Amino acid sequence: MYMLHALARSRTGPGGRWNERGQATAEYALVILGAAALAGLVLAWAASTGKITRLLNAVLDSVIGQVG
C-alpha cells in the first residue's frame, strides 16, 4: 500500500496536480519516430526509382568537371 501511495505522489506535482514532464518527451519521441518513418519511405521510393544514383552521379560529374 505504501508503494502505491509513493508512486501516486511521485506523479503529482504541487497541489496534487498531475505531473506532465514526461509527456512532452514522449511526444517529441513520437514526432521523431514519425519523421524517421517518413524519411525512410521517401528514401526507399527514391532508391527504387534510381533518382538517388542519378543525383549522386550528376554531383560527382560536376565536381570532377570543375576540378579537372
N, C-alpha and C positions, 0 to 999 in steps of 0.2 A: 504494500500500500504506500509506503514511504517513497519508493522509487517512482511510482506513478505521479505522486504529488510533486516530486522534484522535477520530473520530466515536464509536467504541465507548467510549473513555474519557470523553467528554462525557456519555454516557448512563448511566454508572455512578457511584455515589457512593463514599464511603469504604469500603474493604474489598471493592471490586468488586461491591457490590450495585447492582441496577438502580435508577435514579433515577425516582421516580414523581410528581414535582412536577407535570408537565403533565397527568397522568391526571386529577387532581381537577378541573382547569379544563375538560377535555373533558367530564367527567361533568356538571358544572354547566351547560355549554353545551347538552348533550343534554336535560337536565331543563327548561331554559328553552324550548328549541325544542318539546318535548312540551307544555308548559303553554300556549305560544302557539298551537299547533295546536288544542288542546282548546278554548281560548277562542275561536278563530276559528270552530270548528264550532258552539259554543253561540250565538255572535252570528249566524251565518248562519241557524241554526234560528229564533232569536228574531225576526230580521228577516223571515223568510218567513211567520211566523205573525201578524205585526203587533203583537206584545206590546210591543216597544220603543216604537213610536209611541203606543200607548195609555198606557204608563207615563209617557212624557215629557209627553203631553197632560194626564194627571192631575196631575203635579207642577206644571206651569205653571199649570193652572187653580187649584190650591191656593194657589200663591204669589200669583197675581193676586187671588184672593179675599181673602187676608189683607192685601194692600197696599191694595187699592181697595175 
